[in-house]
């Protein structure tokens, strides 16, 4: 079983489905899926503009900096479903794209079976607000 640090350097045993977060702007998210890769790899990493792939937790260069976000599960049925979806994502070579699917979509799909990206929703909402403000300024200046 792998151990990661979580907020304030507390050791945490990783569960299948755990969200691993690389801090920064924007954050990068991976999923711990247990040693199911062809060579015992245990993390699905959808690197920027690349196809999702299996990597070893121990080989992640900044693993000491990773935070554990959404927790995984100890339920055997859920574990098997998560691992099945992880294999599917890697086999289909799903690419992490800026506009989606991004690393959050991919990780959410692996964990829950439904793609979701709060980060993309936030930036989409911010862009919509900016367009609305620009629209009001355009109409205001036309009088």
C-alpha positions in Angstrom: 0.0 0.0 0.0 1.3 3.5 -0.9 1.6 6.3 1.5 1.2 10.0 0.5 1.4 13.2 2.5 -1.8 15.1 3.1 -2.1 18.6 4.4 0.6 19.5 7.0 2.7 16.4 6.1 0.4 13.8 7.7 1.1 10.3 6.3 -1.9 8.9 4.5 -2.4 5.4 3.2 -3.8 5.7 -0.4 -7.1 4.1 -1.3 -8.1 3.0 -4.7 -9.8 6.1 -6.3 -7.9 8.7 -4.3 -7.4 12.0 -6.1 -3.7 13.1 -6.1 -3.3 16.8 -6.6 -0.2 18.6 -7.8 -0.5 22.1 -6.4 -0.2 25.1 -8.7 -2.2 27.1 -11.2 -3.8 25.2 -12.6 -3.7 22.2 -10.4 -3.0 18.8 -12.0 -5.0 15.8 -10.8 -4.2 12.1 -11.1 -5.9 9.0 -9.6 -4.5 6.3 -7.5 -5.9 3.0 -8.8 -3.8 0.3 -7.2 -1.1 -1.8 -9.0 -3.1 -2.7 -12.1 -0.8 -1.4 -14.9 1.1 -3.9 -17.0 4.2 -3.4 -14.9 2.5 -2.8 -11.5 1.9 0.9 -12.2 -0.7 2.3 -9.7 -1.6 5.8 -10.8 -3.5 7.1 -13.9 -1.8 10.3 -15.0 -3.5 12.3 -17.7 -0.6 14.6 -18.4 -1.3 17.9 -20.2 -2.0 17.4 -23.9 -1.2 13.7 -23.6 -3.0 10.4 -23.5 -3.8 9.1 -20.0 -1.3 6.5 -18.9 -0.4 4.3 -16.0 2.6 5.4 -13.9 4.2 4.2 -10.7 3.5 6.5 -7.7 7.1 6.1 -6.7 8.3 7.5 -10.0 6.3 10.7 -9.8 9.1 13.3 -9.4 7.4 15.6 -6.9 5.4 12.9 -5.1 6.3 14.5 -1.7 4.4 17.7 -2.8 1.2 15.9 -3.8 -1.9 16.5 -1.8 -4.7 13.9 -1.4 -8.1 15.4 -2.4 -11.2 13.4 -2.8 -10.8 10.1 -1.0 -11.2 6.7 -2.7 -12.9 3.7 -1.3 -12.3 0.4 0.6 -15.4 -1.2 -0.9 -14.4 -4.1 -3.1 -17.1 -3.6 -5.7 -16.3 0.0 -6.1 -12.6 -0.8 -6.3 -13.2 -3.2 -9.2 -15.4 -0.6 -11.0 -12.7 2.1 -10.6 -10.0 -0.2 -11.9 -12.1 -1.2 -14.9 -12.7 2.4 -15.8 -9.0 3.2 -15.3 -8.0 0.4 -17.7 -10.7 1.7 -20.2 -9.4 5.3 -20.1 -5.8 4.1 -20.7 -6.8 1.6 -23.4 -8.8 4.3 -25.3 -5.9 6.7 -24.9 -8.1 9.6 -23.7 -6.2 12.8 -24.1 -6.1 15.6 -21.5 -7.3 18.7 -23.4 -7.6 22.2 -22.1 -11.3 22.5 -23.0 -12.2 18.9 -22.0 -11.8 16.2 -21.2 -9.2 17.6 -18.8 -7.5 15.8 -15.9 -10.5 16.5 -13.6 -13.0 15.0 -16.1 -10.8 11.9 -16.5 -10.3 11.5 -12.8 -14.0 12.0 -12.0 -14.9 9.5 -14.7 -12.5 6.9 -13.2 -13.8 7.5 -9.6 -17.5 7.9 -10.2 -18.3 6.9 -13.8 -19.3 10.5 -14.7 -16.9 13.1 -16.0 -17.0 16.4 -14.1 -14.7 19.4 -13.9 -15.3 22.1 -11.3 -12.2 23.9 -12.6 -13.5 24.0 -16.2 -17.0 25.1 -14.9 -15.3 28.0 -13.0 -13.3 29.2 -16.0 -16.3 28.8 -18.3 -18.4 30.9 -15.8 -15.7 33.5 -15.5 -15.5 33.8 -19.3 -19.3 34.1 -19.5 -19.3 36.9 -16.9 -16.5 38.7 -18.8 -18.5 38.5 -22.0 -21.6 39.8 -20.4 -19.7 42.8 -18.9 -18.1 43.5 -22.3 -21.6 43.3 -23.9 -23.1 45.8 -21.4 -20.2 48.2 -21.9 -20.7 47.9 -25.7 -24.4 48.7 -25.4 -23.7 51.5 -22.9 -21.1 53.2 -25.2 -23.5 53.1 -28.2 -26.0 55.7 -26.7 
